[in-house]
């Protein structure tokens, strides 16, 4: 590490030693990271004896060098897996010995015993004056470390030729009576630059409608929800990278305008201002991009970036690819593919996308940021192991990836990226049973990013992409998606089987029989693939005004998670039908846009037309101010559009119709 001082200020109000001695006005200057050790390697070793790092500080308050010794966990903020590991050690005391020099002339610097005091390991004795050499002490906001005051002048004169050698040994007796130990040798000046880098990306995605994801499940409000991650990042100041789909941004705004005391969008904007939140973009409503047109993809990327910039004051330059589906228009898997999406990002200011290390970027270093061949687009690898361990409740394994990088000699040129559904980290919906310890493990890991910041840097992805130290190679992306939904066999497996099945499915509203075939009793029996294409063509032919733009939102919102199925080989998800069956309603907006533009030859009229493309006639009534659509079933006015002029000038807009909100109870009209 560099010897230039990094100042760590511990506020006096927090600086009360857990062992009873006040740490008054501590002012610690980082001198050097001396060692970073692998963790979780020995199963029988207690986390309280598993040495993580050794760091040398200068305490300006009493002009002495101080050694910080960090452990995997001393228990105070341990996630469930480490609590279990601590418990399996049966509260065995941890013996700690620190020496200086080389065998056989090692000098004892300190001996201490860490005892389990209510599931928290602390030094056994209350120290006296911490300015005295050999004193072992702790700091409240550094829960997994002890500090050792070194003899005055111990490091004086140490250089690369004659370094100071310090050995830290920990040991304890297992329940079976065996003694297990850990030993770390540290030298000053350090023999390498101990450094590792990571970035944490949380992807929030829901349709437009009520959602409990912001605040958590009703049965566990304090242990679930998107708010938990914001709390830990805000509390530690460790930067996170957050994506809210355009539909979720709208849901959050809707909630805030209707009595939610926590304005989630405002909270994220405050995080941007404070520096602990970076924003990630994507495609507006998370449609699966390769299966639609280039124009639709451009629209969705541009709209999402604009929404993020407007709401949070942060123009996003890194994107989450919806469901990380990246496909080519030829080769395998390419069934149903309409567009290669590699050219839909940089024209809208987005310079990088997140893809999978074991599929799209397989065979390339998953800790470097690569460049797409023939393009300036950067490719950020999602580290599957680094991500999966934290989500799965095994944070020590992810931490060990970083300790390995820190000791590799090239750690400063590598970055590990966690990128995961925010629902998984927040233990929401079905994730509550799949990842029951994700929230606690993520909180602990962010805490480690804070306390181990001397050697571990946590990045905003935009800054990481701009850092040339992380540059990798120029590569071609391997088509596919993540393994759980098809991997190298495409979206849903079997050469994009989810999309092709969905695209050929005739919905009930268009005369389907409920199984995807035509019932033969009315309706035009158009399938989803035809319906979205018809709606797109109608909108492209419509004049550009507020009503046609609203139609674009209807089309793209109802393509949310296009063609999602319950599982590989399973049926189209029920909620997916409720979106998809209303894609056709974008046709109504395209027609009304013509009326608003003055394209109708007759000002006032009433006529029947299949204006929503379902094969059944609706009644359309219009004059110079109103355009109404009535469904034959019940004679209901389902859509009303208005136009005119006022103080703001000429206007045209929607008065009745909520086609881009989730139809929670029906696939029909």
RAPE-V174512 format. One record per residue. N is the residue number from 1. NEAR is the number of other ideal C-beta (glycine too) atoms within 10 Angstrom. D_FIRST is the distance of its C-alpha to the first C-alpha in Angstrom with 1 decimal. Layout:
# RAPE-V174512
n: {N;N}
near: {NEAR;NEAR}
d_first: {D_FIRST;D_FIRST}
This chain:
# RAPE-V174512
n: {1;2;3;4;5;6;7;8;9;10;11;12;13;14;15;16;17;18;19;20;21;22;23;24;25;26;27;28;29;30;31;32;33;34;35;36;37;38;39;40;41;42;43;44;45;46;47;48;49;50;51;52;53;54;55;56;57;58;59;60;61;62;63;64;65;66;67;68;69;70;71;72;73;74;75;76;77;78;79;80;81;82;83;84;85;86;87;88;89;90;91;92;93;94;95;96;97;98;99;100;101;102;103;104;105;106;107;108;109;110;111;112;113;114;115;116;117;118;119;120;121;122;123;124;125;126;127;128;129;130;131;132;133;134;135;136;137;138;139;140;141;142;143;144;145;146;147;148;149;150;151;152;153;154;155;156;157;158;159;160;161;162;163;164;165;166;167;168;169;170;171;172;173;174;175;176;177;178;179;180;181;182;183;184;185;186;187;188;189;190;191;192;193;194;195;196;197;198;199;200;201;202;203;204;205;206;207;208;209;210;211;212;213;214;215;216;217;218;219;220;221;222;223;224;225;226;227;228;229;230;231;232;233;234;235;236;237;238;239;240;241;242;243;244;245;246;247;248;249;250;251;252;253;254;255;256;257;258;259;260;261;262;263;264;265;266;267;268;269;270;271;272;273;274;275;276;277;278;279;280;281;282;283;284;285;286;287;288;289;290;291;292;293;294;295;296;297;298;299;300;301;302;303;304;305;306;307;308;309;310;311;312;313;314;315;316;317;318;319;320;321;322;323;324;325;326;327;328;329;330;331;332;333;334;335;336;337;338;339;340;341;342;343;344;345;346;347;348;349;350;351;352;353;354;355;356;357;358;359;360;361;362;363;364;365;366;367;368;369;370;371;372;373;374;375;376;377;378;379;380;381;382;383;384;385;386;387;388;389;390;391;392;393;394;395;396;397;398;399;400;401;402;403;404;405;406;407;408;409;410;411;412;413;414;415;416;417;418;419;420;421;422;423;424;425;426;427;428;429;430;431;432;433;434;435;436;437;438;439;440;441;442;443;444;445;446;447;448;449;450;451;452;453;454;455;456;457;458;459;460;461;462;463;464;465;466;467;468;469;470;471;472;473;474;475;476;477;478;479;480;481;482;483;484;485;486;487;488;489;490;491;492;493;494;495;496;497;498;499;500;501;502;503;504;505;506;507;508;509;510;511;512;513;514;515;516;517;518;519;520;521;522;523;524;525;526;527;528;529;530;531;532;533;534;535;536;537;538;539;540;541;542;543;544;545;546;547;548;549;550;551;552;553;554;555;556;557;558;559;560;561;562;563;564;565;566;567;568;569;570;571;572;573;574;575;576;577;578;579;580;581;582;583;584;585;586;587;588;589;590;591;592;593;594;595;596;597;598;599;600;601;602;603;604;605;606;607;608;609;610;611;612;613;614;615;616;617;618;619;620;621;622;623;624;625;626;627;628;629;630;631;632;633;634;635;636;637;638;639;640;641;642;643;644;645;646;647;648;649;650;651;652;653;654;655;656;657;658;659;660;661;662;663;664;665;666;667;668;669}
near: {20;10;10;8;13;13;9;17;10;17;9;12;6;12;16;14;19;19;18;10;16;11;21;13;12;23;14;22;15;21;22;21;24;27;26;30;24;18;25;21;12;13;8;13;22;32;26;29;25;25;23;27;27;28;26;26;23;16;19;14;14;15;9;20;21;21;25;22;25;25;26;27;28;28;25;17;16;25;23;14;22;27;16;11;22;23;14;14;22;12;16;21;18;25;17;24;17;25;18;20;14;10;8;5;8;15;10;11;22;19;13;21;15;26;15;20;14;8;13;19;28;22;21;14;13;12;19;11;9;23;13;12;14;16;22;25;22;23;21;13;12;20;21;27;18;26;23;23;23;23;14;13;9;19;20;8;8;14;9;9;5;8;16;20;17;26;20;24;17;24;18;24;14;15;10;6;6;9;10;18;13;23;12;19;15;28;18;22;16;21;14;16;15;28;24;25;24;26;27;29;23;25;24;29;21;25;25;23;16;12;21;15;23;25;19;21;16;8;8;14;13;9;16;25;24;27;17;23;21;22;13;20;26;16;13;20;14;21;23;27;27;26;26;31;26;25;27;25;23;23;25;26;17;15;19;17;9;8;6;14;7;13;16;23;20;14;18;24;17;16;21;18;12;12;10;20;22;26;27;30;30;28;30;28;29;29;24;27;28;28;27;24;16;14;14;25;23;18;22;25;24;18;20;28;24;16;21;24;15;11;20;23;13;22;15;27;23;28;25;28;22;25;21;19;26;23;28;18;11;9;9;14;25;16;16;23;24;15;19;19;24;18;15;25;27;17;10;20;15;23;17;26;25;25;24;25;22;19;21;26;22;14;9;18;16;23;24;19;24;24;16;20;13;10;13;10;20;25;26;28;26;25;23;16;15;25;22;17;23;28;24;18;19;19;31;25;17;25;26;20;18;26;25;16;24;26;17;16;13;14;25;19;19;23;28;24;24;23;25;20;18;23;24;24;28;28;25;26;17;9;20;20;8;12;24;15;19;27;28;21;25;30;21;25;24;22;22;25;23;18;22;25;16;22;26;25;18;26;19;23;28;20;14;24;20;14;14;7;13;23;14;19;11;12;15;14;24;17;24;28;30;17;14;8;20;23;16;16;19;28;30;26;20;16;17;29;21;30;27;19;18;26;21;14;22;23;26;17;24;26;20;22;13;11;10;17;14;16;15;9;7;12;19;17;18;21;20;29;17;17;29;25;17;18;27;21;13;22;23;13;11;24;15;11;19;16;26;24;16;21;27;25;21;27;30;28;25;31;29;25;21;28;26;21;21;11;10;15;11;10;14;19;18;9;15;23;22;19;23;28;24;27;25;31;28;31;24;27;30;26;24;30;26;18;21;25;16;11;11;15;6;8;11;11;11;11;12;11;11;14;20;27;23;25;15;17;14;21;16;20;15;21;13;12;11;15;25;20;24;18;18;12;11;9;8;11;15;19;25;16;26;17;21;12;8;7;5;6;6;10;14;20;13;20;12;12;19;15;24;27;19;21;20;10;7;12;17;15;20}
d_first: {0.0;3.8;6.4;8.8;10.4;10.8;14.2;15.7;19.5;21.7;25.3;27.8;30.1;27.8;26.5;29.1;28.1;29.6;30.7;32.7;30.9;29.9;26.3;27.7;25.7;22.3;19.6;16.2;13.3;9.8;8.5;5.7;6.0;8.2;10.1;11.5;15.1;17.9;20.5;24.2;24.8;27.4;30.2;31.6;28.5;28.6;25.8;25.7;24.8;22.4;18.9;16.3;13.0;12.3;10.2;10.8;12.4;14.9;18.2;19.9;23.1;23.8;21.4;19.9;16.7;16.6;15.3;15.2;16.5;17.0;19.8;21.2;23.9;25.7;28.4;28.6;27.7;28.1;29.6;32.8;31.5;29.2;32.1;34.3;31.9;31.7;35.4;36.0;34.4;37.3;35.4;34.6;32.8;29.2;28.8;25.4;24.8;21.8;22.1;20.5;21.4;23.0;26.2;28.9;27.6;25.3;25.5;25.9;23.6;25.1;27.4;28.0;29.8;29.0;32.4;33.4;34.8;36.3;33.7;30.8;29.2;28.8;28.9;32.5;33.0;32.8;30.5;31.8;29.9;26.2;25.7;27.0;24.8;25.1;25.7;24.5;24.5;23.8;23.3;25.6;23.4;20.8;23.3;21.5;19.6;20.8;19.5;20.3;21.0;20.1;22.5;22.3;20.7;19.3;16.0;17.9;18.1;15.5;14.2;13.6;17.3;17.8;14.9;15.5;16.4;16.7;18.8;19.4;22.7;24.6;28.1;31.3;34.8;35.8;39.2;40.6;39.8;37.0;33.8;30.5;27.1;23.4;21.1;17.4;16.2;12.9;12.0;10.6;9.0;7.2;9.3;7.2;4.5;6.0;7.3;11.0;13.5;17.1;20.2;23.3;26.7;30.0;33.2;36.3;39.6;43.2;46.4;48.1;49.7;49.2;46.1;44.7;41.1;39.9;40.8;41.2;44.0;46.8;46.5;42.8;42.0;39.2;37.5;37.9;37.9;35.5;35.3;33.2;30.2;30.5;30.7;27.4;25.5;27.3;26.7;23.0;22.3;20.4;21.7;24.2;26.3;30.0;33.1;36.6;39.4;41.9;44.4;42.2;41.4;45.1;45.7;43.2;45.0;48.3;47.4;46.2;49.4;51.4;50.3;46.8;45.3;41.8;41.4;38.8;38.4;38.0;35.3;33.3;34.0;32.8;29.5;29.2;29.8;27.4;24.6;24.3;26.7;26.5;29.8;30.7;34.1;36.6;40.3;42.4;44.1;42.2;45.0;44.3;43.8;45.0;48.5;49.5;50.0;47.6;49.1;48.4;44.8;44.3;46.0;43.9;40.6;41.7;43.1;40.1;37.7;40.2;40.6;36.9;36.5;39.7;39.0;35.3;34.7;32.0;32.9;31.5;30.2;29.3;32.2;33.1;35.9;38.7;38.7;36.5;39.7;39.2;42.3;44.0;47.6;48.6;48.0;47.2;46.7;48.4;51.4;51.9;49.1;50.1;46.9;43.7;41.2;38.6;40.2;40.4;37.0;36.0;39.4;38.5;35.1;33.3;30.8;29.4;30.9;29.6;31.2;31.1;28.9;31.7;34.5;34.0;30.8;31.6;30.5;27.5;23.8;23.8;20.1;20.7;22.9;26.0;28.9;32.5;34.6;36.9;35.2;32.3;31.9;28.4;28.4;25.9;26.1;26.9;25.3;28.4;26.9;24.0;26.7;29.5;27.8;27.1;30.6;32.1;30.8;28.3;25.0;23.4;23.9;22.1;19.2;19.2;19.0;15.7;14.4;15.8;14.0;10.6;11.6;13.3;11.0;12.3;11.3;9.9;13.5;15.4;16.8;19.3;22.2;24.6;27.8;30.9;34.2;33.8;37.0;35.3;32.5;35.2;37.6;40.4;43.6;43.7;40.0;40.8;42.2;39.9;36.5;37.6;34.1;32.1;32.0;30.8;28.2;26.9;26.8;24.8;22.3;21.8;21.4;18.6;16.9;17.3;16.4;13.3;12.0;8.7;7.8;11.2;12.4;16.2;18.0;21.4;22.7;24.1;20.7;19.3;22.4;21.8;18.3;18.9;15.7;17.7;20.9;22.9;26.4;29.8;31.9;35.1;35.2;37.1;39.8;40.0;38.7;36.9;38.4;40.2;42.4;43.1;40.0;41.1;44.7;44.2;44.9;46.7;46.9;50.0;49.2;48.4;51.1;50.2;50.9;54.0;55.5;54.9;56.1;59.4;60.0;62.9;62.3;65.0;65.4;66.4;68.9;66.7;67.9;64.7;63.6;62.8;66.2;68.9;71.4;74.2;75.4;74.1;71.0;69.7;67.7;64.7;61.5;58.0;57.1;60.2;59.8;56.4;57.5;60.6;58.8;56.3;59.2;61.1;58.2;57.6;61.3;61.4;61.1;57.8;58.3;57.0;59.1;57.9;54.2;54.9;56.2;52.9;51.2;53.9;53.4;49.6;49.4;51.9;49.9;47.2;45.6;48.3;50.2;48.2;49.8;49.5;48.1;48.3;52.0;52.9;54.7;53.6;52.2;54.8;52.7;52.1;55.9;56.1;53.8;55.1;58.8;58.3;56.8;60.4;60.7;58.7;61.9;63.6;61.2;61.7;65.5;65.2;63.1;66.1;68.3;66.0;66.0;69.8;70.3;73.1;76.6;78.1;76.8;78.1;78.6;78.2;77.8;76.5;73.6;70.9;68.3;65.6;66.1;67.1;70.6;72.3;73.9;72.7;74.7;73.2;74.7;73.7;75.0;73.5;71.1;70.4;69.6;70.1;69.7;71.8;71.3;74.5;73.5;74.6;75.0;71.6;70.1;66.6;65.4;66.4;65.1;66.0;66.3;67.7;66.9;65.9;64.2;61.1;63.2;64.0;62.3;62.3;60.6;60.8;62.8;63.2;61.0;57.7;57.1;53.3;53.0;53.0;56.5;56.0;59.5;61.0;60.7;63.8;64.7}
